[in-house]
Amino acid sequence: MKSSPAEKSKMLKRIFALGRVKLAIISGIFLSNKNSIDTHDPEVDLFIVGDDIDKTKLRNLLKSLEAEVGKEIKFGLMEKDEFEYRFGMFDRFVRVLLESPHEKLINKLGL
């Protein structure tokens, strides 16, 4: 289910409303093409790095997105300090996420 620019814009506004978001990455079901067979199953469909993230707003966002795509969304959430530490340590989860097909909706970390 490939997101249109209008849907991405709407998603961006909702992600910014969660808190101080530094990085938002979409992959998996948000980028998959119905015509191609993708054997790669990404670990997350939505990954957010930020501080002071409102968990209630995040839950509502995920429920809404799941209703739109018709599937459960796998997501990851990290605070900025933890992400920077894991990125610096070449953490497998972070490395696989950044090496697999993805799109950065928000990138205030300069990746």
N, C-alpha and C positions, 0 to 999 in steps of 0.2 A: 504494500500500500504506500505508494510514493506520495509524499506531502506536497501540496501545491504551495506556491509562494504566499498566498493569502492564509492558508492554514498554518504555515510556519510563523507568519507575522502574529497571528492570534496566539499561537503556542508561546512565542517569545514574550509577549505581554504577560501571559499567565506565569511564566517562569520567573520573570523579573519581580513579580508581586510576591514571590515566596520569601524573599529576604535579600541579603547581600550576595548575590550569585556572581561567582568569578568565572565559571566555566560550565557550559551546558553542551553536551554532545548527544546527538541522536545517531542510532545505527539500527541494525536488525530490521524489524517490521516497518520502521519509518523510511527505510531506504530500499527495501526489497522490490524487485521488479517482478510482476506476475508472470512475465514471459520467460524469465530465466530460472533455471533450477539452481538454487544456492544451497550447497551442502554445508557451508560454514554457518554454524549457529552461534551468534555472538553471545557473550556472557550477559550483556545488558542492552536494552533498547534505548534507554534514557539514562544518562549519567550527569549528575549535577555536583559541582563543587562550590561551596559557599559557607558563609557563617550566618548565624541567627536565622536559619531556615524554619519557617512556620510549618510544623508537621501536619497540622490540620489542613492547611491550604494545599500542601503536597499530596495528602491523601485524596482530597477533592479533585485535584488536577489529574491524578492517576486514574481515579474512577471515571472521570469524564473522558480521558483519552482511551481508556479500555472500552468504553461504550462506543466511541467513534470508530475504532479499528476492529472491534469485535473479538479481541484476543486479550489475554493477560499480558501486561507490560512488565518486563524485567527491568528493574531500575537499580541504580547505585547512587549513594549519597555520601559525600565526604566533606569534612571541614577542610579549609584551605591549607592549614598547617600539615594535616595528615597527608593530603594529596602531594604537597611539595616534598615531604619526607619520602613517601613511597615512590614518587617519580625519580627522586635523586638516588634511591636504592635500586632502581631498575626492577621494581616490583612486577611480578608476572601479570597480575590483573591489569595494571595500568598500561604496561607495555603491549599486551595483546589488544586492549581496547584502542590504543592509539595507532597500532599497526594495521588493524582490520579496517574495512571500509566504514567511514563515519563522516559526519558533518558537524562542525562546530557552530552552534547557533550563537553562543556567547563565548568570547575568548579574551578575558581580561588578564590572563596569565602569560600571554605571549607565546603560546605553543604553536 
